[in-house]
């Protein structure tokens, strides 16, 4: 039976992550309060940020920016898309 969490992003009960997705206390906080569905939404948003801002995941400034955006996206009202971003048709 899958583990469930009261997802802080979705504001409802949902299937939890199988493992801690990020190191440290932030990763534990995500594991305890974010669902698989919400994490998948973050991964898609993060990919868009990496592409639109042309970020390198090995750059410390880019990693810091992504962690800040991850916290905003999952816990604090959302991370915004870049100005002029047009969402592709699904």
C-alpha positions in Angstrom: 0.0 0.0 0.0 1.5 3.4 -1.0 2.4 5.9 1.6 0.1 8.9 1.7 0.7 12.5 2.8 -1.4 15.5 3.3 0.2 17.4 0.4 0.9 21.0 1.2 1.0 21.9 -2.5 -2.2 20.1 -3.6 -4.0 20.8 -0.3 -5.3 17.3 -0.2 -4.3 13.7 0.7 -2.2 12.1 -2.1 0.4 9.4 -2.6 3.7 10.3 -1.0 7.2 10.1 -2.4 9.1 6.8 -2.2 12.3 8.5 -0.9 13.7 11.8 0.2 14.2 13.7 -3.1 16.7 16.3 -1.9 19.4 16.3 0.8 19.1 17.8 4.2 16.2 19.3 6.2 14.5 20.6 3.0 14.5 17.2 1.5 12.9 15.7 4.7 10.3 18.5 4.7 9.5 17.7 1.0 9.3 14.0 1.8 6.9 14.5 4.7 4.6 17.0 3.1 4.7 16.8 -0.7 3.1 14.2 -2.9 4.5 12.5 -6.0 2.1 14.5 -8.2 3.3 17.8 -6.7 7.0 16.8 -7.0 6.4 15.9 -10.7 4.9 19.3 -11.2 8.0 20.9 -9.7 10.3 18.8 -11.9 8.4 20.1 -15.0 8.6 23.7 -13.7 12.3 23.3 -12.8 13.0 22.0 -16.4 11.2 25.1 -17.8 13.3 27.4 -15.6 16.5 25.7 -16.6 15.7 26.0 -20.2 14.2 29.5 -20.3 17.0 31.1 -18.1 19.6 28.8 -19.7 20.9 27.7 -16.3 23.6 25.2 -15.6 22.8 22.9 -12.7 26.5 22.8 -11.8 26.6 26.6 -11.3 26.3 27.4 -7.6 24.2 30.6 -8.3 21.8 28.6 -10.5 21.5 25.9 -7.8 20.8 28.5 -5.2 18.1 30.1 -7.4 16.5 26.7 -8.1 16.3 25.9 -4.4 14.7 29.2 -3.7 12.2 28.6 -6.5 11.6 25.1 -5.3 10.6 26.3 -1.9 8.4 29.0 -3.3 6.7 26.5 -5.8 6.1 23.8 -3.2 5.5 25.7 0.0 5.1 29.4 -0.6 2.5 30.5 -3.2 4.3 29.5 -6.4 7.2 30.2 -8.6 6.6 32.4 -11.6 7.5 31.6 -15.2 9.9 34.1 -16.8 8.5 37.2 -18.4 7.3 36.4 -22.0 7.2 32.7 -21.4 4.5 31.0 -23.5 3.4 27.6 -22.3 3.5 25.1 -25.2 0.3 23.3 -26.1 0.1 20.0 -24.4 
